[in-house]
Amino acid sequence: MHAYARPFLALTVAQALFALTASLAPSLAATPSVELGVLADMPYKSGAALTEYERQRCQLDLYLPKNAANFATLVWFHGGGLVNGDKGGTKTDPTPAIARSLAAAGIAVVVPNYRLSPQTLFPSYIQDAAAAVAWTHGQIPRHGGDAKLIFVGGHSAGGYLALMLGMDERFLSEAGLKIADIAGFVPMSGQVLTHYTVLRERGLGRFSVMADAAAPVHFARAKTPPFLVLYGDQDMAARAEENIYFVALMKAAGNTRIAGQLMTNRTHGSIAHEMVNANDPTRLAILEFMRVNARPH
């Protein structure tokens, strides 16, 4: 177990919730009375050069705390193996409920769709993710949010997207942002080696081991924004071990702004799905990470 996990796992759920709620800044206070507004199907890419598939998929939903200002924002990418998934949720993925649960803490949550394989190939989905973050950076102040408090996370394939944006700086750069524009990254159960869907696009097997430029771990280094890497103790085969290795390698490279957190009694799916509950330890860990890394300005 990593050191970052101990303060949460050593407490009961009730104690953790009380301690977190008492410590949160007003913009992140976990008050269920926060009223939310939702702006749906907002395009984050435009132009005559877009394909019809881009126009269809490159949209996002924006969950906003009403009557609030200068709040932090979490861009949250859905999972689905880079081949399926939707911001509107599926029978097995309650993405809208997860977004509402996080936004109930007084933050904005942006949930983008992105193009999927095999309709598109690497790195198109990562470029879409970068475009969605750039849109958020430019537009969130118009809705009352603080452009200096943008965090990027996601579950499974969404975690992979968040990792790639945080590790390969060219994607945000090509979208017009600097890596320093992001306050922190929260990948959850993401793949740190070359994603198995990218391997399949190349005609390779799912369990081929590769860490090239399509792998977040390929870019391990000392200087990055803060990272909180989340994974379950019952995660999919080898996924927890990948994340543990990634955190260890980053620390070995001299990175002091990364922490890994093992979530107990969580599978690959339930680590995200249980965040619909206000007292879920994973939800609380994300909000605490955002509170701690809300940079003064």
VOGU-3710 file (C-alpha; in Angstrom, 3 decimals, decimal comma):
1> mhayarpfla> 0,000/0,000/0,000  1,259/3,458/-0,862  1,733/6,126/1,757  -0,862/8,408/0,195  -3,575/5,835/0,874  -2,985/5,519/4,601  -4,710/8,679/5,847  -7,921/7,603/4,126  -7,803/3,875/4,683  -6,957/4,259/8,352
11> ltvaqalfal> -10,248/6,084/8,939  -13,778/4,834/8,876  -15,846/6,125/5,977  -17,779/8,397/8,337  -14,571/9,790/9,861  -13,069/10,382/6,432  -16,164/12,202/5,237  -16,259/14,405/8,327  -12,575/15,226/8,163  -12,706/16,003/4,453
21> taslapslaa> -15,850/18,118/4,621  -14,454/20,127/7,521  -11,224/20,846/5,667  -12,530/21,719/2,220  -12,442/25,260/0,895  -15,898/26,725/0,158  -15,618/25,985/-3,559  -15,067/22,286/-2,819  -17,340/21,851/0,197  -19,238/18,577/-0,014
31> tpsvelgvla> -22,659/20,080/0,587  -25,545/18,125/-0,941  -27,536/21,377/-1,141  -25,482/22,603/-4,119  -27,862/23,167/-7,024  -26,573/22,048/-10,387  -27,191/23,139/-13,937  -26,328/20,956/-16,925  -25,400/22,201/-20,381  -25,527/19,231/-22,750
41> dmpyksgaal> -24,089/18,408/-26,160  -21,758/21,384/-26,421  -19,315/21,065/-29,358  -15,691/21,516/-28,366  -14,316/21,359/-31,914  -15,495/23,336/-34,891  -14,574/24,137/-38,468  -15,376/23,065/-41,996  -12,631/20,433/-41,949  -14,360/18,310/-39,296
51> teyerqrcql> -15,733/14,970/-40,395  -19,327/14,071/-39,612  -18,036/11,562/-37,056  -16,070/14,331/-35,324  -19,157/16,538/-35,224  -21,102/13,675/-33,712  -18,579/12,638/-31,070  -16,693/15,821/-30,205  -19,288/17,170/-27,809  -19,337/17,491/-24,036
61> dlylpknaan> -21,713/17,928/-21,121  -20,987/20,596/-18,523  -22,222/20,164/-14,942  -22,150/23,519/-13,153  -22,769/24,578/-9,554  -25,369/27,343/-9,650  -24,794/30,656/-7,892  -21,077/29,901/-7,465  -17,913/31,593/-8,661  -14,209/30,828/-9,000
71> fatlvwfhgg> -14,846/27,120/-8,648  -12,484/24,350/-9,720  -13,268/22,157/-12,722  -12,669/18,464/-13,337  -12,570/17,244/-16,943  -13,607/13,597/-16,650  -13,192/11,116/-19,524  -15,424/8,049/-19,658  -14,062/4,549/-20,087  -14,829/1,863/-22,624
81> glvngdkggt> -11,524/0,529/-23,891  -11,272/3,339/-26,500  -13,876/1,401/-28,501  -17,137/2,313/-26,753  -18,597/4,413/-23,957  -20,580/7,620/-23,868  -20,876/10,763/-21,759  -24,565/9,963/-21,407  -23,745/6,672/-19,718  -24,520/3,057/-20,562
91> ktdptpaiar> -26,226/0,192/-18,771  -22,957/-0,601/-17,006  -21,459/2,907/-16,765  -23,319/5,586/-14,757  -21,156/8,457/-16,016  -23,833/11,166/-15,576  -24,483/10,055/-11,981  -20,741/10,106/-11,267  -20,495/13,627/-12,703  -23,436/14,826/-10,616
101> slaaagiavv> -21,953/13,276/-7,480  -18,637/15,071/-7,969  -20,282/18,343/-8,983  -22,396/18,223/-5,807  -19,187/19,175/-3,990  -19,317/22,605/-5,595  -17,055/22,001/-8,576  -17,777/21,950/-12,294  -17,472/18,617/-14,083  -16,900/18,439/-17,838
111> vpnyrlspqt> -17,656/15,084/-19,467  -16,559/14,876/-23,123  -17,185/12,246/-25,711  -14,283/11,469/-28,042  -13,808/9,519/-31,235  -13,442/5,770/-30,829  -11,459/2,986/-32,456  -11,706/1,530/-35,087  -13,590/4,463/-36,640  -10,467/6,444/-35,827
121> lfpsyiqdaa> -6,953/5,418/-34,849  -4,240/6,535/-32,433  -3,698/9,352/-31,613  -7,060/10,838/-32,666  -8,831/10,119/-29,384  -5,998/11,725/-27,419  -6,130/14,779/-29,672  -9,874/14,990/-28,994  -9,209/14,802/-25,261  -6,703/17,652/-25,528
131> aavawthgqi> -9,202/19,728/-27,510  -11,839/19,182/-24,812  -9,430/20,367/-22,114  -8,478/23,401/-24,198  -12,170/24,246/-24,680  -12,660/24,001/-20,914  -9,709/26,267/-20,224  -11,065/28,892/-22,588  -14,760/28,642/-21,735  -15,060/27,840/-18,038
141> prhggdakli> -14,443/31,456/-16,903  -17,590/32,441/-18,831  -19,521/30,097/-16,564  -17,913/31,304/-13,330  -15,052/28,821/-13,061  -11,370/29,506/-12,463  -9,227/28,659/-15,495  -6,247/28,121/-13,168  -8,066/25,314/-11,356  -8,626/22,771/-14,104
151> fvgghsaggy> -8,010/19,131/-13,264  -8,057/16,221/-15,710  -9,081/12,664/-14,890  -10,975/9,658/-16,113  -11,675/5,997/-15,584  -10,089/3,079/-17,477  -9,678/4,252/-21,101  -10,473/7,712/-19,754  -7,652/7,263/-17,274  -5,350/6,405/-20,160
161> lalmlgmder> -6,370/9,616/-21,930  -5,694/11,646/-18,788  -2,309/9,969/-18,401  -1,313/10,646/-21,994  -2,270/14,316/-21,696  -0,237/14,634/-18,517  2,795/12,748/-19,748  3,169/13,583/-23,463  3,131/17,378/-23,465  2,754/17,679/-27,235
171> flseaglkia> -0,977/16,947/-27,156  -1,897/19,887/-24,942  0,670/22,034/-26,736  -0,922/21,310/-30,111  -4,273/22,288/-28,579  -2,848/25,636/-27,477  -2,163/24,893/-23,817  0,903/24,407/-21,648  1,167/21,496/-19,242  1,430/24,090/-16,453
181> diagfvpmsg> -2,117/25,222/-17,295  -3,400/22,056/-15,622  -3,638/21,993/-11,829  -3,469/18,217/-11,556  -4,245/14,829/-13,083  -6,394/12,063/-11,569  -6,169/8,905/-13,722  -8,200/5,976/-12,391  -7,351/2,390/-13,389  -5,749/3,643/-16,588
191> qvlthytvlr> -3,289/1,688/-18,690  0,246/3,038/-18,425  1,765/0,746/-21,044  0,742/1,020/-24,693  -3,033/0,622/-24,606  -4,320/-2,756/-25,734  -6,591/-1,097/-28,304  -3,587/0,670/-29,816  -1,854/-2,709/-29,929  -4,856/-4,176/-31,741
201> erglgrfsvm> -4,784/-1,308/-34,241  -1,215/-2,406/-35,002  -2,163/-6,055/-35,388  -0,662/-7,074/-32,043  -2,168/-9,131/-29,242  -3,890/-7,592/-26,227  -1,205/-8,793/-23,831  1,802/-7,756/-25,889  4,073/-5,653/-23,706  5,075/-2,330/-25,217
211> adaaapvhfa> 6,018/1,049/-23,819  6,536/3,274/-26,839  5,229/6,787/-27,486  1,650/5,506/-27,051  2,451/4,585/-23,439  2,282/7,115/-20,581  5,179/5,372/-18,835  7,394/6,118/-21,851  7,497/9,754/-20,705  8,384/9,190/-17,035
221> raktppflvl> 10,203/12,236/-15,680  10,739/14,383/-12,623  8,728/17,485/-13,497  4,970/17,214/-14,030  1,842/18,712/-12,517  0,556/16,793/-9,467  -0,759/13,289/-10,117  -3,057/11,126/-8,022  -3,058/7,625/-9,523  -6,019/5,532/-8,351
231> ygdqdmaara> -6,527/1,786/-8,789  -8,494/-1,006/-7,146  -7,252/-3,932/-5,129  -9,451/-6,167/-7,328  -8,750/-4,302/-10,569  -8,540/-6,086/-13,936  -5,615/-8,415/-14,517  -2,258/-6,617/-14,204  -3,873/-3,151/-14,108  -3,061/-2,396/-10,466
241> eeniyfvalm> 0,481/-3,658/-10,994  0,911/-1,362/-14,007  -0,156/1,634/-11,981  2,087/0,700/-9,064  5,013/0,401/-11,475  4,214/3,769/-13,055  4,141/5,563/-9,699  7,362/3,837/-8,601  9,165/4,713/-11,840  8,063/8,348/-11,647
251> kaagntriag> 9,339/8,573/-8,084  12,604/6,924/-9,129  12,935/9,604/-11,817  12,755/12,224/-9,065  9,072/13,141/-9,331  7,807/14,362/-5,965  4,347/15,365/-7,182  2,893/11,912/-7,773  1,077/9,604/-5,382  -0,619/6,268/-5,859
261> qlmtnrthgs> -3,678/5,233/-3,904  -4,963/1,686/-3,638  -8,721/1,575/-3,109  -9,807/-1,493/-1,144  -12,761/-3,699/-2,060  -12,918/-2,171/-5,526  -13,000/-3,889/-8,908  -12,165/-2,263/-12,219  -15,779/-1,154/-12,530  -16,800/-0,438/-8,960
271> iahemvnand> -13,886/1,924/-8,279  -15,693/4,396/-10,541  -19,311/3,351/-10,104  -19,265/3,681/-6,311  -18,404/7,373/-6,672  -22,117/8,058/-7,019  -22,178/7,729/-3,212  -21,296/10,870/-1,264  -19,209/9,001/1,304  -17,274/6,877/-1,202
281> ptrlailefm> -13,543/6,949/-0,343  -12,517/7,304/-4,002  -14,777/10,329/-4,468  -13,387/11,856/-1,280  -9,804/11,200/-2,390  -10,387/13,062/-5,670  -11,956/16,044/-3,933  -9,161/16,182/-1,376  -6,554/16,033/-4,130  -8,262/18,946/-5,850
291> rvnarph> -8,444/20,917/-2,615  -4,771/20,403/-1,813  -3,687/21,346/-5,327  -5,906/24,391/-5,754  -3,057/26,762/-6,403  -3,214/30,236/-4,839  -3,200/33,074/-7,366
//
